[in-house]
Amino acid sequence: MTFELRQNEVSDRIARNLLPKLAALRIQVPILLRWWQRRETEQALQWLSDRDLADIGIARHGIRELARSQAQMDARSAKGRTM
């Protein structure tokens, strides 16, 4: 019985401390995912030659802005799907 009591006591303490962290994580995960996707887009475009970029209408100096605008559009469309 003492073991069960301690186990419940420990789980209550963990739950109390863990819930605010999970709530914060819920907010941060989408931010991290958007950052990761933006980074992946930038890296993929950086690997293309100048000719390939010109073929798709992108200047090398515009890669970062393009990746950011794409990430913002993806975020907006994801918000629309959840509502």
Contact map, one row per residue, 1 for C-alpha under 8 A:
11111000000000000000000000000000000000000000000000000000000000000000000000000000000
11111100000000000000000000000000000000000000000000000000000000000000000000000000000
11111110000000000000000000000000000000000000000000000000000000000000000000000000000
11111111000000000000000000000000000000000000000000000000000000000000000000000000000
11111111100000000000000000000000000000000000000000000000000000000000000000000000000
01111111110000000000000000000000000000000000000000000000000000000000000000000000000
00111111111000000000000000000000000000000000000000000000000000000000000000000000000
00011111111100000000000000000000000000000000000000000000000000000000000000000000000
00001111111110000000000000000000000000000000000000000000000000000000000000000000000
00000111111111000000000000000000000000000000000000000000000000000000000000000000000
00000011111111100000000000000000000000000000000000000000000000000000000000000000000
00000001111111110000000000000000000000000000000000000000000000000000000000000000000
00000000111111111000000000000000000000000000000000000000000000000000000000000000000
00000000011111111100000000000000000000000000000000000000000000000000000000000000000
00000000001111111110000000000000000000000000000000000000000000000000000000000000000
00000000000111111111000000000000000000000000000000000000000000000000000000000000000
00000000000011111111100000000000000000000000000000000000000000000000000000000000000
00000000000001111111110000000000000000000000000000000000000000000000000000000000000
00000000000000111111111000000000000000000000000000000000000000000000000000000000000
00000000000000011111111100000000000000000000000000000000000000000000000000000000000
00000000000000001111111110000000000000000000000000000000000000000000000000000000000
00000000000000000111111111000000000000000000000000000000000000000000000000000000000
00000000000000000011111111100000000000000000000000000000000000000000000000000000000
00000000000000000001111111110000000000000000000000000000000000000000000000000000000
00000000000000000000111111111000000000000000000000000000000000000000000000000000000
00000000000000000000011111111100000000000000000000000000000000000000000000000000000
00000000000000000000001111111110000000000000000000000000000000000000000000000000000
00000000000000000000000111111111000000000000000000000000000000000000000000000000000
00000000000000000000000011111111100000000000000000000000000000000000000000000000000
00000000000000000000000001111111110000000000000000000000000000000000000000000000000
00000000000000000000000000111111111000000000000000000000000000000000000000000000000
00000000000000000000000000011111111100000000000000000000000000000000000000000000000
00000000000000000000000000001111111110000000000000000000000000000000000000000000000
00000000000000000000000000000111111111000000000000000000000000000000001000100000000
00000000000000000000000000000011111111100000000000000000000000000000000000000000000
00000000000000000000000000000001111111110000000000000000000000000000000000000000000
00000000000000000000000000000000111111111000000000000000000000000000001000000000000
00000000000000000000000000000000011111111100000000000000000000000011011000000000000
00000000000000000000000000000000001111111110000000000000000000000010000000000000000
00000000000000000000000000000000000111111111000000000000000000000000000000000000000
00000000000000000000000000000000000011111111100000000000000000000010000000000000000
00000000000000000000000000000000000001111111110000000000000000110010000000000000000
00000000000000000000000000000000000000111111111000000000000000000000000000000000000
00000000000000000000000000000000000000011111111100000000000000000000000000000000000
00000000000000000000000000000000000000001111111100001000000000100000000000000000000
00000000000000000000000000000000000000000111111110000000000100100000000000000000000
00000000000000000000000000000000000000000011111110000000000000000000000000000000000
00000000000000000000000000000000000000000001111111011000000000000000000000000000000
00000000000000000000000000000000000000000000011111111000000000000000000000000000000
00000000000000000000000000000000000000000000000111111100001100000000000000000000000
00000000000000000000000000000000000000000000000011111110000000000000000000000000000
00000000000000000000000000000000000000000000000111111111000000000000000000000000000
00000000000000000000000000000000000000000000100111111111111100000000000000000000000
00000000000000000000000000000000000000000000000001111111111000000000000000000000000
00000000000000000000000000000000000000000000000000111111110000000000000000000000000
00000000000000000000000000000000000000000000000000011111110000000000000000000000000
00000000000000000000000000000000000000000000000000001111111000000000000000000000000
00000000000000000000000000000000000000000000000000001111111101100000000000000000000
00000000000000000000000000000000000000000000000001001100111111100000000000000000000
00000000000000000000000000000000000000000000010001001000011111100000000000000000000
00000000000000000000000000000000000000000000000000000000001111110000000000000000000
00000000000000000000000000000000000000000000000000000000011111111100000000000000000
00000000000000000000000000000000000000000100110000000000011111111110000000000000000
00000000000000000000000000000000000000000100000000000000000011111111000000000000000
00000000000000000000000000000000000000000000000000000000000001111111100000000000000
00000000000000000000000000000000000000000000000000000000000001111111110000000000000
00000000000000000000000000000000000001101100000000000000000000111111111000000000000
00000000000000000000000000000000000001000000000000000000000000011111111100000000000
00000000000000000000000000000000000000000000000000000000000000001111111110000000000
00000000000000000000000000000000000001000000000000000000000000000111111111000000000
00000000000000000000000000000000010011000000000000000000000000000011111111100000000
00000000000000000000000000000000000000000000000000000000000000000001111111110000000
00000000000000000000000000000000000000000000000000000000000000000000111111111000000
00000000000000000000000000000000000000000000000000000000000000000000011111111100000
00000000000000000000000000000000010000000000000000000000000000000000001111111110000
00000000000000000000000000000000000000000000000000000000000000000000000111111111000
00000000000000000000000000000000000000000000000000000000000000000000000011111111100
00000000000000000000000000000000000000000000000000000000000000000000000001111111110
00000000000000000000000000000000000000000000000000000000000000000000000000111111111
00000000000000000000000000000000000000000000000000000000000000000000000000011111111
00000000000000000000000000000000000000000000000000000000000000000000000000001111111
00000000000000000000000000000000000000000000000000000000000000000000000000000111111
00000000000000000000000000000000000000000000000000000000000000000000000000000011111
